[in-house]
Each structure stands twice: as structure tokens, then as C-alpha cells.
């Protein structure tokens, strides 16, 4: 929602996690696949996905 309100929004990929999920088709999805899909959905549309190293490099002189 922050991105829709005009805020520059970042998601730190390696500072977030999820767990295995059961899909609408009843198949179990591995946590890594769920995480990648969620980050892919967010990136470029609602936020910019970065990693911790990139984030710290942008704020440290």
C-alpha cells in the first residue's frame, strides 16, 4: 500500500522469510518458492526488492 500512496518502498529480501504453503490446487509449495514468488510479485510494482548488502551500501558513506 505504501507504494500506491507514493512512498518509495523497499523490501529487504534476505531479511524476510516465509514457510511452506498449500496452493489453491492442493499442492505443497516449498518456502523458497513461495518467498521468490512473493518478492517477484512485489518488485517493480509495489516496491523495490533489495538485499541487505545493497541497502547498507546505499546508506553508509
C-alpha positions in Angstrom: 0.0 0.0 0.0 2.9 2.4 0.7 4.0 2.3 -2.9 0.4 3.1 -4.0 0.5 6.1 -1.8 3.6 7.4 -3.4 6.2 6.3 -0.9 9.5 4.9 -2.1 9.2 1.4 -0.7 11.9 -1.3 -0.3 11.7 -4.9 0.7 14.9 -6.5 2.0 14.7 -10.0 0.5 17.3 -11.6 2.8 15.6 -10.1 5.9 12.2 -11.7 5.2 11.1 -15.3 5.1 8.0 -17.5 4.8 7.1 -21.1 5.2 5.7 -23.9 3.0 2.2 -23.2 1.7 -0.5 -25.3 0.3 -1.6 -23.8 -3.1 -5.2 -23.5 -4.4 -4.6 -26.7 -6.3 -3.8 -28.6 -3.0 -0.1 -29.0 -3.9 2.5 -28.1 -1.3 4.9 -25.2 -2.3 8.4 -25.1 -0.8 9.1 -22.0 1.3 11.9 -20.9 -1.0 9.5 -21.0 -4.0 6.8 -19.1 -2.1 9.3 -16.4 -1.0 10.7 -16.0 -4.5 7.2 -15.7 -6.0 6.1 -13.1 -3.4 9.3 -11.0 -3.9 8.8 -11.2 -7.7 5.2 -10.0 -7.4 6.3 -7.0 -5.3 9.4 -6.0 -7.2 8.8 -3.1 -9.7 5.1 -2.9 -9.0 4.7 -2.2 -5.3 8.3 -2.0 -4.0 11.9 -2.3 -5.0 13.4 -5.6 -3.7 17.0 -5.3 -2.4 19.3 -7.4 -0.3 20.9 -6.3 3.0 24.3 -5.6 1.4 22.7 -3.2 -1.2 20.6 -1.4 1.4 23.6 -0.9 3.7 25.8 0.3 0.8 23.2 2.9 0.0 23.1 4.4 3.5 26.8 4.1 4.6 29.4 6.6 3.3 
